[in-house]
Amino acid sequence: MHYDALNTFVTVVELQHFTKAAQQLRISQPSVSLHIKNLEEEFQTTLFIRTPKKVSVTPSGKIVYERAKQMISIYEQMKREIAEYHHEVQGELKIGASFTIGEYILPAIAATLHKEFPKLQLNIVIGNTEEVVAQVRMFQVDIGLIEGQTSDKEIHIEPFMEDELGIVCHPSHPLAKKKNITIEQLQEETWVLREKGSGTREFMEHVIRSNGVKVDSLLTISSNHGVKEAVMNGVGLTFLSNCVVNKEIENGSLVKIDFNQAKFQRKFSYIYSPVMLENKAVQLFLKQLHKWR
């Protein structure tokens, strides 16, 4: 089994087309077909279901795809490590980050890392917590930063930073000027929240359930910016990290509710596959990350 065959197989799976895969890999279509045939013979299984318009991966093909992605990533990591052994730090570091971290915490960390190692290319992919976990598991990124949790047994999780969240609203909201707001006063309100799979959404749902808060209506938006814009236009309450709303609170476009209960705190964490800790670029990134504790 060879790297080229696995790489060809992965490309066909992701493009769902033999011809498009050949074009992207800059090889002939017969070469693509040969690679796939050799893999099917080696594993004694059918990897694709072919139709005139596209190809679909079989259940056994999905198993090969997931492990092939991991093997290709390890191979590419080995090439980087050899290059780094002989030369200065270079190549590409792929970082997956959930929205709050990716939009408000990571840019400053990445900027500092770039100044120290200008030849290291940083590729940052932002998604919700579930998406970042999947990217790390499939080796689509070298390391992930999340605001939620994961129970994935193939992934390790380590906290790196404390985060505090708050309930905010428009200055004209009836609760905006009240002091010592209680849970009872939050009943039957309209809430604007992030989408399912978001760490912030998961945390807020836990708070709502554990305190018996009844929600009147719910608006879901899949970005921090969208949530803020809705609330700044007078739609209900929201629950966001302080780092997301600090500027809006300072300029008066949002108000943080004076809540008399315990503070809402959580941890930001980094997640990784153990093999990635051998990656020198990952080591440098983690060293920079720990300075932000």
N, C-alpha and C positions, 0 to 999 in steps of 0.2 A: 504494500500500500504506500503510495507516494503523496507528497505534499501537493503536487499539481492536480492530481485526481481529486483530492479532497477539496481543494480550492475551487475547482471547476464545479463539483457537486454543490457546494454551498452557494455559488453564484447562480446556478440554475434554480435552486430552491427559492432564492430571494427575488429573482427576476421572473420566475415561472415561465421561462421561455428558453429554448436551446439556442435559437439564433441570436437573441439579445445577449445571452451569456457569452457566446462566441465573439460578438462585437466588443463587449466590454473587456474581455480577456485578450482580445486581439489574436485569436487563434481561429482555425477553421471549424465549421460546424461538425464535420466528421471527427475531428479531434475531440470535441466535446462529447459526442456520442460514444466514442471509444473509451474515454475516461469513465463515463457512467457505466458502460457495459463491464469494464474491468472491475469496478467496485461491486456491481451486482453479482458477478461471478465469485468474487472473493468472499462476500457475505452470504452468498446463496439465498438472495432475496430480491424482490422487486422494489426499487426505490421510488419509481415515479409511475403515475397513471397519465398516459399521454392522450390529449385531445387535439383537434385541429388548431384551436386557438391558444391553448396553454397546457402546461404540465402541472400536475398536482402531486405533492409528496405523499407517499404511503405512510402508514403508522410506523413501519420499520425504518422508513426513510427519515422520519422525524427523530428517531433515536440516533441515527447516524449523523444527522444535521447538528444536533445539539453537541455531540462529542467532537464532531469535526471542527465546529467553531472554537471549542476549547483547545484542540490540538493545534489549530492554525495560530491561535493567539499565543500559545506557549512557544511555537516555532518563531514567531515574529519577535517575541520577547527575548529569545535566545540570540537572535541576530542583533538586537539593540544592545544586549549586555556585552557581546563580543566587541561591538563598535565602541561602546563606552569604555571598555577595558583598554583599548588602544588610543582612544581620543577623548576629548572633553564631552560633557553631557550634551546629547543632541537627540534627534528623533522626535517622536510624538508621544505626548501623554494625554490619554483620553479620560476625562473626568465626567461622571454623571452626577447631577445634582438636582435635588427637589427644588421647587420654585422659590421658596423663601430663602434658602441658602444660596441657590444659583443666582438670584437677582440682587440680593442685598448683602451677602457675606463673602461669597467666593470671588467676586471681581477684584476686591482689594488684595486678597491672598494671591490670586493669579498674577496681578500686576507686580507684586513684590518678587514672586518667583521668576517672572520673566526678566526683571532687571538683573537678577543674579545669574540667570542662565539663558541668555538671549537666543541661543541656538536650539533650545528646547521648545518645540511647537506644542502649544496647549490647545486642545480641542475640548470644549465644554458643551455638554448636551444637557438641556434642562427638561425635566418632566416631573410627574408626581412621584411619590415614594414607591408605589407599586412598579411603575415603569423603570425607575432606577434600579430596583432590586433585580428585575428581569434582565436589565442590561449587564449588570455585574455577573449574574449567573451564567449568561450566554457569552461572557468575555467580549461584549461589544464596547465596554469601557474598562479601563484598568483599575479604577477605584470609584466608589460612589459615596455621596454625602446625602443623608436623609434626615428628615425631621420626625419620622415615624419609627416603627419597629419592623422587624422581620423575623419569621420563625424558620426561614430556609436553612436547612442543615448543611448546605454546601457553602454557606456564606458566613463569615465572621463579622461581628458588629462591635464597635468600640465608641463610646461617647467622647466628644472632644470639646463641647461648649454648652454652657447653660443658656436657655432661652426663656424669656418671660413673655406671656401673651396677655392681651387685655380685650375687654369689650368696648367697642367704639360706635359712635353714631353721629348723625348730622347735628350741628349746634341747635337746630330748631326742634329736635326730638324732645318729647316730654320728660325723658329721663336725663337729659343733658346737664341740667343745672341742679339736679337733686343730689344730696349728700348721703353717704352710707346706704347705697342701694342694696336691698336684700334679694334673695332668690325669689321670694314671693312677688316682688315687683317686676320680675322678668317673665312672668307668666303671660301666655297668649300674645307674644310679640312676633313680628315678622323678622326673620333672620336671612341674611345673605351669607352663603357659605361656599367654600371650595367644593370641587367635585369628589365623588367617591374615589378612593385610592390615594387621596391627599393626606399627608400626615396631620396637617392642621384640621382638616375635616374630621379625621378619626379622633383627634384630641377633643374637639368641640362636642362631638356626639357623645363621647364618654362623660364630659361635664354635664351635658343636658340630661343624659340618662341617670347618672348617679345622683343628681339633685332634683329629679322629678319635674323638670321644666317642661311645660306644655307649649308647643310651638303653634302659633296661629297659621302662619304660612311660611314657605321656604323658597328662596330663590338660589339656584346653584349656578356658579360661574367658574370656569376652569382656569382662572388666573388671579393672582393677588391684585393686579392693577384693575381688572374688571370688577372685582368685589369692592374695592375702594371707590371706584367711580359710581357704582350703584348707590352706595351709602352716602357719598357726597352729593348725590342727587335726591336724597331724602328717603331712600328705601330702607327702613328698618334698622336693625342692629347687625354688627358683624363681630367676629372673633378672630383677631390676627396678632402676629408677633409684633412686639414693640418696634423692632427694626423696620418693619414694613410701613408703619403709620407715624413714626416720629416726626417727619417733616410736615405732614398734614396736621398733626396736633399742634405743632409749633406755629404754623401759619393760620390756625383757627378754622380750617375747612372740615376738620373732624374733632370730636370731643371724646376723651377717654372717660368712661363711666366710673364714678367713684364707688367702687364695689367694696363692701365691708367684710367680705369673706376672705379666706386664704388666697394668696397669690396663685396665679396659674403659671406653673413652671414645667418645663420639659427639657430634654437633652437633645442636642444635635449630635448625630453619630456618623462615623465613616464605616463603610462596609467593603469587604474585599474577599476575594478567593485567596486562600493561603499561599498559593504559588506566586501571586503577584507581589508579595513582600520581597521577593528576590530582585524585583525590577528597581534599578537604581533611581529612575525618575520618580517612581512611587515613593521610595524612601525619602527623597529630597522634598517631595510635596508634603508628606506626613510630618517631616521636621518643621516645615513652615506652618503647617496647620496647627501643631501643638503650641506654637507661639501665641495663638489667638485664644487660648483657654481663658 
